[in-house]
Amino acid sequence: MNPPPEPVAAATPAAETLAATEFIDHESAEVRAFVRDAVPAAASPIEQAVALYYAVRDGIRYEVYGADLSREGLRASRVATGGSGMCMHKSVLYAAGLRSLGIPARLVLTDVRNHLASDRLKQLLGGDVFHQHALTSVHLEGRWVKATPVFNRTLCRLYRMAPLEFDGTADSHLHPFDEQGRRQMEFLRVHGEYDDLPYDWIIADLRAQHPGLFPDDSPRFAGGSLVRDAHDTRDAHNTQGAHNTREAHGTREAHGTAATA
């Protein structure tokens, strides 16, 4: 596997952070239509970035299973009309929308540990570490801030996570704990920030680190449903809870009978 390309590290936005690229194709009619529907016309740059964040976060359904990782499938124009995608798809669309508004944006690639992944997803991943988790870096009011318009509100509710909010002034990239205070996500490594998706390296790394996600030679993840996983996990917990309650009740009855005897 080839090493990753040199990350972008400049503090001042360069022309490349506004450019149309193979994946961040913000000059396409599909991206421009998505932005037009999502962003108020007279808004400030921060208001535009925030409005677009929520349009991508909640308007594009997050789904790992069946994700199309072909070159075509990862273009912002395809994501805008497809209606679903994983972190890379949604971050690419957000970056494209920002650039179409004249707001500099870059892609951030990381490796994370997700403690609450479903059993099936952990099996496909080969553990609880996910490589090439993507988010977006946005240049607003003279500085870069991180934004993660990835996990939609409905999915967060099913997995009992608080959704990530974004106000355009502070980083929004950590899901450290769920609603019960259990650790949810850790960032293990930040690969860097990129002006476009380093496609060949990403796919090679994903195939090497998560071969179970690829059922064949096509660039598409194995099928399934995160929503169904959440319901299956909840049903299993409820069944186990009911079983434990019956066992406890039976133990109390046995103790009571012994005491009477």
TAURUR-V467763 format. One record per helix or strand of 2 or more residues. SS is the DSSP state (hx for helix, st for strand). FROM is the first residue (numbers start at 1). TO is the last residue. Records with the same first field share a line. If there is no record, write none. Layout:
SS: FROM-TO  FROM-TO
//
This chain:
hx: 15-18  29-38  45-59  76-82  87-100  119-125  153-158  199-209  211-213  226-260
st: 61-62  84-85  105-114  129-140  143-147  185-194
//
